[in-house]
């Protein structure tokens, strides 16, 4: 029972299976209860998203700014560049592969608008205090200001607020997510749309796994060229960190293993001790790859317009919004979901599918982030050795 309680992925999978099965014969009055819950939970999620962004980003940028020096700037640029490159790789690959792989499903999904979907008994609206973009800009500006203060009252407030938001994610949002996703799949099963979604899920997961391996090969090839070392041997050295991340599903929890393997690659101890914990916070190439692929797939099967410049802006904002998210279970997708909704126009139903898809591959994304940290740390060490 404790394993089920603490394993979010297992609970999500059980929720999906139960939703698909029960949606075939559950009485309508019961189905409407779950849809009513979903509407209320969607409102709560929309209300909390700006608060999550503020709570996670302000203290994170404040802490980064207090670590001065060229080493920090170089590592931040490497991590952000790697994350954006991952997004571009995912975009190009998805736009090349998904129109062919999802050809028979294109335009077949109509979440939230099917004629025979369950209807909620009632809805209650509680609008967020501010918009997602306003929360991002405010967080960024306040974070920069905080970085210039030392032992201030605002610093203590931001740390306390970060704790509150983290607590609410872990104790309120995450425990209720399986019920929310159960309701989504219950409704899709009842309306006859679940077959399309499952078919898409399988294809997306296969493509993301291949891209995940390709991204690591590219990262370590670049690191190998810069450091003049065999990239395959370097990647082999990082495998213990990769498999540890698969099990822990946490970049932060994998730091000790990542640190040990990075030092085996010949990275200077001071650089390793600085770069590994930092990159575990700001380097999210694996997460970016998953989110972009899932967004494009869901947009394609619903006939939504996909514009490259719009997606580029989305990826650049996403790279900032996910800062410090790896420290929170489900943090990356929780920080991203607001931007997905505001910039790409995803409905609450689409957002729920994004969360389900993301969490179903959470281990692979975390493993990609952590393993890529080794490549970036080696690049950083080599660059400063040459100076």
BELVEN-V832235 format. One line per field, one symbol per residue. ss: DSSP state (a for helix, b for strand, c for the rest). burial: b if it has 9 or more other ideal C-beta (glycine too) atoms within 8 Angstrom, else e. A space follows every 50 residues. Layout:
ss->???
burial->???
//
This chain:
ss->caaaaacaaaaaaaaaaaaaaacccccaaaaaaaaaaaaaaaaaaaaaaa aaaaaaaaaaaaaaaccccaaaaaaaaaaaaaaaaaaaaaaaaaaaaaaa accccccccccccccccccccccccccccccaaaaaaaaaaaaaaacccc ccaaaaaaaaaaaaaaaaaaaaaaaaaaaaaaaaaaaaaaaccaaaaaaa aaaaaaaaaaaaaaaaaaaaaaaaaaacccaaaaaaacaaaaaaaaaacc ccccaaaaaaaaaaccccaaaaaaaaaaaaaaccaaaaaaaaaaaaaaaa accccccaaaaaaaaaaaaaacccaaacccaaaaaaaaaaaaaacccaaa aaaaaaaaaacaaaaaaaaaaaaaaaaaaaaaaaacc
burial->eeebeeebbbbbbbbbebbbebbeebeeeebbbbbbbbbbbbbbbbbbbb bbbbbbbbbbbbbbbeeeeebbebbbebbbebbbbbbbbbbebbbebbbe ebeebbebbebeebeebbebeeeeeeebeeebebbbebbbebbbebbebe eeebbeebbebbebbbebbbeebbebbbbbbbbbbbbbbbbebbebbbbb bebbbebbbebbebbbbbbbbbbbebbebebeebbebbbbbbbbbbebbb bbebbebbbbbbbebebeeebbbbbbbbbbbbbbbbbbbbbbbbbbbbbb bbeeebeeebbbbbbbbbbbbbbbbbbbbbbbbbbbbbbbbbbbebbbbb bbbbbbbbbbbbbbbbbbbbbbbbbbbbbbbbbbeee
//
